[in-house]
Amino acid sequence: MFVFYDTETTGLNRDFDQVLQFAAILTDDALNEVGRFNLRCRCRPWIVPAPIALKVTGVRPALLGDPSLPSLYEMMAAVRDRLEQWSPALFVGYNTMRFDEPRLQRAFWETLNPPYLTVTHGNARFDILPLVQAASRLAPGILDYPVSARGQTGFRLDALAPLNGFAHERAHDALADVEATLHIARILAERAPALWQSAVRSAPKAETVALLRSQAPVLVVEHVANEPALWWGRRIDGAGTTGSSALVARLGADWAGLSRADDAGLEAFLSGSPRPLRQIALNKAPLLFGAAAAQAGWGLAPSEHELAQNAWLAGEDSFRERLVRLNTALQPEWPQAEHLEQMIHAGFPGRADEARMARFHKSDWPARAGLIREFEDGRLRQLAQRLVFEAAPHLLAPADRERLAQAIARRLHSGHDDDALWRPIPAARREIMELRQDASASGLADEIEAWLAALEARFPLARPA
């Protein structure tokens, strides 16, 4: 079974924007539709949507606070329930690995639901976009691709789908984008069966790990600088299934010769472009093919040099360990998460907190308010308190209620211009000025301005004592 899905959000920020719409279509293994699901929700009070995003998705400001729509908490409860009914399945979308998956995970997490539904309990996932990109090289002619003014091949779904027979007048509506993605998937399955079947078969993490464990050369298919990149590689780290990624060496390099270089020389080589060592995410369905599949599907095989390098690396445990060590030292250090929304990966809840999360969902709002301080994980306490404030603020102590209201006010009124953080009202007003340059969007710009003014009035900044 496949679950094709898409989200529409308040903007492009992975951590601070919000999912506003979730849509999905369930199909059987032959891609015949057997069910569909489509739901919108209200905007959370501390989220300021990007005016450009509202223009693209066609969401009018009045819809952001429509009382007939569920809250994010209510919508994600319904999404979880439906997706669990449809599991186990293969979750599929278009550019989902970079866009929709991280946002879906955060929407689940911020509503106290398990964030990794699409990769647990027998589920797996893969992305149609890399297949479309790979098909332009491995199966030319099965799809018509848009071409930019500079002559570059394009892969945007809203341009690709119409060129290939799908009437996509409602592009950027989540359900319409799911329908378009399913249309493209059916073309791939019919016209490029080797590519489609290999991608489906290798989507689970265990299959990717098994392929890389074989010690035989593996064909890696990526997309770099707007072009498909095909290269042969082999895994050199020994993490097996414990890690989230595998370190893969390009077999086109002269590793035997490089083994004689000192650490400084080897580090300089490892820093070159394209990187001779690539970190391949194991749970994101990378496009990898064994030698037999690559030969049968597209007549591709490793060269004698690549076979020789693969055999040499197989017998050089200490050199492989050295490469792993030097590569680790070259990786940038990620800054520590500062804000709650950025802390999703800061640890899994303990069993006791998992039980409290389950009780939270089964309770009414007064009982949920009583559960807030029982959570051992400080992140979960904050998330629960936000949910209660959003749905039933009168259940919080006056001091907590005022503190949260002022925290929202400071966020909404802040004057920062850091794109990595939340979008404050002043930044949205600057975007409105850009929106007004399009005469057809003047009415939408006025509506957004009025909505922002109402939000500003709802959460005024307290004057210093």
N, C-alpha and C positions, 0 to 999 in steps of 0.2 A: 504494500500500500504506500501511496505517496500523499504527503500533505504539501500542497503548493500554497505559499503564504506571502503576504506583503504587509508593510506598515506605512502609515503616513504620520509625520511628526510635526512638532512646532518649529523645527529647524534642523541644522546639521550637526549641532554639538552632541557628541556621543554621551556625555555625562549629564548635561544640564537641560537638554531639551526633552520633550515628553511625547510619547506615543498618543496620537489622537484617534487613530483608526487602525483596526486589525481586521484583515480578511483572509480567508483560507478556503481552498477547494480540496476535498478528499477524492483521490482516484484509486482505482485498482491498479494492478501491476501493468495492465495494458493501457494505462492512462485514460480510462473511461471514468467520467465523473460519477461519484456516488454520494456526494454531499457537499454542502457549502455553508459558510459562516461569515457574517459581516457585521461589525459592531463599531460604533463611535462612542467617544466619551467626552466629558467636559474637561476644560483646562484647569489645572491645579492653580490655586491662587497666587503662588510665587513664581509661576512660569510666564514669561513674556515671549509670545511667539514672534518669529522673524516675519516682518511684513512681506518680504519676498516669498517666504514659504507659504503664507496664506494666499498670495496671488497664484502661485504655481499649483497648489492643491485645490484652489477654489473654495476654501473654507472661509465663510464670512464671519466677522467678529461676533455677531449675535449667536452663532452656533457654539462659541467657546464656553459660554455659560448657560446654555440651554438647559433648563431644569428637567426637561423630558429625557435628557441623555443621562446615562449612568456616570458615576465618578470613575476615575482611573481604577480605584480599588474594586469597584463593582464590575467594571469591564474585564479586568485581569482575572477576577474570579471566574467569570464566564468563559474566558479564553482558556484558562487552565482546565476547567471542567471539560470543555469540548475537545481539547487536544489530548487529554488523558483518555477520553472515550475512543479517540481515533488511534491511539498508540497500541502496539509499536508500529512505527512508520518511518519512512525516509522523508525528512523535512527539506523542501526545495524552494528556492526563490531566485530572484535575479539581483545580483550584487548583495545577497543577504549576508555573506561572511563579513563584509566590511561595514555594512550599514544596518540591516534589519536585525541580525542576530544579536549584536551588542546592545541594541536598544530594547529588544524583547527581553533579554536577560535582565537589564536594569529595571524594566517595568515590572517584571515578576519580583525581583529582589526588593524594590521600594514598596511593594504591597505585601511583603512578608510571605511570598510564595517561593518555592524552589526555583532558582534562576536557570538551571541547566536542563530543562525539560527535554529539549531537542536532542540531547546526547546521552540521556540516561534511560534506564528501564527498557532497553532494547531498541531505542530510537537512534537514528543517525541523521546526518545532514549532508547536503552538497549544494553547490551553487551553479546555476545555469550560465551565468556570465562567463566564467573561465572556459566552459565547454563551447560557447559561441565563439570566443576568441581562438580557441584551439582549432575549431572546425575551419576557420579561415585559412589555416595552414595544412591541416591533416585531411580535411574533406572539402576542398575548394569547390564552389559551385552549388552546394546544397542550400546556401542562404545568400540572399542579396543583402549587401551591407551599405549603409549610408556612407557618403564620402564628403569630407569637409572641403571648404574652399581652398585649403592648402593641399588637398589630395590625400589626406590621411583617412584611413578606414575608421568608421565610427561604430560604437557598440551600444549606444543608448537605446533602451527598450522602446521609448516613445517614438524613435525614428526607425528602429529595426523592425518592429512588429508590423507597421503599415506596409513596409516594403515587401513583406513576406506573407501578405494576404490577410492580416488581421485589422479590422476597422477599430482604431484606437482613439476614438474621439474623446474619451474620458480618461486620457492619460493622467497619471498621478492621483487618481482615485484608487484606493488599495485593491478593491475587488476587480476593477478593470485591469490593473497591472497584473493581478494573479491570472486572469483569463489570458492576457497577452503572453505571460511566461509559460503557461500550459500549452498555448498554441506553438510557441517556439520549441518547447520540449518535444512535442509530438513530431515536429519536422526532424529534429535531431534523431529521435528514436527510429523513425522510418528510413531516413536517408543516410544516417551515419551510425548504423547499429553497433559497430565495433567500438566507437567512441562512447556511445551512450551506455552500452552494457558494461564496459570496463569501468566507467565512472560510477554507475550504480553498484556494481559488485564491490568496488574498493572503497565506498563511502564510509563504512564503519571503521573506527580507529584500529581495531584489531586486524583488519585486512591490510591497512597501510603498514602497520608494524610488521606483519608477517612478510610482506613484499620486501621491505627494507632489510629484514633479517636474513634474507636468502644469501647475502654476500655476492650475488650476481649483479652485474650492472643494471641500473634502472633508468628508463627514459623519463626525464622530468620535463613537463610541459608547463611553461609559465607565460606571462605576458609582460614584457619589459619595453619601455620607450615606445609604446603603441604598436609593438610588433610581437607575434608569438616567438618565444624563445624555447628551443628544444636542445637539451643537453643530457649526456649520460653521466650518472653519478653513483656513488655508493655511500652508505651510512658509515660514519667513523666513530661515533660515540657509542657508549655501551649502556645507555639508560633504559633500553628496551621499552616496556610499556609504562614505566613509572613517570616519565616526563611528558610534557605537553608538546614537545617538538623533537626533531631529530636533526643532527648535524650531518650534512651530506656534502661530500667533496666532488668537485667537477673532475671527471676523469680525463678531460682534455689537457690538464696541467701536467707538468713533469714533476710529479711528487718524489720520484726516486732521486732526481737531481737536486730538488729543493731540500731534501733531507740533510744535505751537507752544509746548508746555510746556517749562520748563527741566528739567535732569537730575533735580533733587530732586523736582519734581512728577511726572515720569514714573516715577521709582523708587517713589514712593508709590502710584501707580496700579498698577504691576506687582506690588506687594506685597499687593494686595487679594485678596479671596476672592469668587468663584472666580478663580484666577490667570488673567489674560488671555493669558499665554503658557504653553504646556504642553510639557514635554519628553516626547516620545513615543519609547519604545524601539523601534528599527527591527527588532530580531531577536526580539521577543516577540509577534509576530502581533497587533498592535493591531487593533481593529475599526474599519476605515476603509472608507468607501464613496464612490465617485465619484458625481457628480450624476445620471448616467444610471441607475446601479444603484439609488440611493436612490429615484429617481422611479419606476422600474419595480417595485421590490420593495415600497415602502411609501408611495408618493405624497408623498415628502418632497423639498423643493427649497429652496435658499437664497432669502432675501428680497431685495428690491431693494437694501436697505441693505447686506446682506452681499455682494451682487454688486459694489456700488459700492466697498466697502472693499477687496475683493479686487483690483479693477482699480486702485485707487489705490496699494495696497501694491506691486503689480507694477512700477510705474514709479518707486518711491522707494528706490533702492539705498542711499543714504546713511542714510535713516531706518531701514531694516531693519538695517543694520550697527550703528546706534546702539542699537536695541532689543537686539540680540544682546549688545553690549558691556555694557549696563546689567544685563541679565538674568544674565550671567556673574558680574558683581560682586556680585549679590544672593545667589548660591548659597553655602551653608555650606561651609566647608573641612573635608573629611573627615580625621579623625585618621590618622596614619600607623600601619599595622599593626604591632603589637608582638609577637604570638605567631604561631608557624608556621602554625597553622590559618587565620589571617586573611590570609595572604600569597599566596593563590591567584592574585590579579590583579596581583601585583607584577612581572610580566614573563613572557614565553614562554621555554621552554628553547631554547638554541641547538641547532644541528644535531648537534654532537658529543654533547651531552647526550641528545638524542633517540635517537641511536644507542646510547648507553649504557643508556637505559631499555629499548630493545628487547632488548639483550643480557641485561639483568637478568632479564627475563621468560623468556628461553630457557635460563637457567642453573639450576644447583642451588644450594642455600643456601650451601655453602662458596664457590662462585664469586661469588654475590651479595654476600657479606660482603667479598670482595676488591675489588668494584667501588665500594664506598661512597666511598672517598676519591678516586676518579677523577672524580666529578661536579664540574663547574666551578661550578654553581649551588649555593650553600650550602643553599638550601631543599631541593634534591633529595638532598644528602648527609644532611640530617637525616631526611628521609622514608625514605630507604633504610635508615638505621641503625635507625629505629623498626621497620621491617618485619622486619629481621633479629633484633632484640631480641625481638620478639613470637613469631617462629617458631623461632629457633635461637639463643638468647642465648649459648650456650657458644662460638659462633664469634666473638664479640666479645672484644676485649682486656679483662682483668679490670677495669681502671680505667674503660673505657667502659661496661661492664656495670653497675658499681656507680654510676656517675654517672647513668645512665638510670634505674636503680631508685630512686635518691634523688629524681630529678626527678619521677618518678611519685608517690612518697610525699608530696612537698611539695604536689603538685597535689591528691592525694586528701584530705590532711589540712588543707588551707588553710581558713581561716575566713571568707573573703570572702563578701559577699552581693550581688555584682554579677551581675545576670541576663545581662549581655552576655558573661560569661566562662563557663568550664567549671563544672560542678556538682560541688562537693566533697562528701565524705561527710557532714559536719555539716549541709549544706543538704538533702541527701536525707533525713536523719533528721528534720529539721523537717517535710518533706513527708509523712513516714510518720505523724507525729502528726495531720496533717490527714486522711490516709487512714483512720486509726482511727476517725474520726467516723462513718464508714460501717460499720455493724456487719457487713455482708456481706463487707467487705474485710479483716476482722481476720486471717484466715488468710494472705492475701497479704502483709499488713503484716509478720507474723512471718517469713515466708519472705524478704522483702526485707531485714529487719533481720539475719537470719542470714547472708545473702549479703554484706552490707556488712561485717559483723564478720570474715568470712573474707578479704575483700579487704583490709581494714585490717591483718590479721595477715600477709598475704602481702607487703605493702609497708610495713614499719614505718619510722618516721622515725629516722634515726641520731641518737644523742645527741651534743651538742656536745662536742668534745674538751676 
